[in-house]
């Protein structure tokens, strides 16, 4: 059961994830000394950035609905929260061309798949859920070349 403290905690977590996402976005714009990210990596970083933006909007909406006492979006909020954390970390690893990139991308695909599934349940009634689900699907598609 979500109480006020949990809703406030989730709001704080959203702010933290947003800051991490912004830092990761800056890192993508400044290539590391490990080498320029490939076209596939750049496409994934762009898709993840869009996914993070859509996820931020979706999670904010879920928190408002949960704060009003409706629990229908609880699963959606949890999956978006996890997706945001994993996507932000993956975007950072893409920018640095990390040796852990393939593992991170696989985890990113898994979290985006779960998030898309949770958001699709509400897509007809909540536009932000549809946008998040669509962004997750695009991220999954952009990740495929890096997992081949």
Buried (B, 14 or more C-beta within 10 A) or exposed (E): EBEEEBBEEBBEBBEEBBEBBEEBBEBBEEBEEEEEBEEBBBBBBBBBBBBBBBBBBBBBBBBEBBBEEEEEBBBBBBBBBBBBBBBBBBBBBBBBBBEEBEEBBBBBBBBBBBBBBBBBBBBEEBEBBBBBBBBBBBBBBBBEBBEE
